[in-house]
Amino acid sequence: MIKQNIKFLTTGQFLTFSHTCKNLSSDVRIQDLENHNRVDITIQLGLPFLLVIHGEDEKIARRMLKKYCA
C-alpha cells in the first residue's frame, strides 16, 4: 500500500487524474487528511488530500500519478 499527499490546482488536473486511475487495476482512493474519510466527487482545489494506492500495479500507479503529489 502506498500513501502520499496529493493536491489538484485545476479541474483539468483532477479530470486527467481520474482518467488515468480508470486504467489501473489498483484501488486508488483520495481521502481527507484529517479524518481519512474517502472523497468521491467534491474536492477542493489547492488543498492537500491523502492518495492511497493498493493493488497489483501500485508501483506503476505511483509513477503515473506522482505529478499530482504535493
Secondary structure by P-SEA (a helix, b strand, c coil): cbbbbbbbccaaaaaaaaaaaaacccbbbbbcccccccccccccccbbbbbbbbccaaaaaaaaaccccc
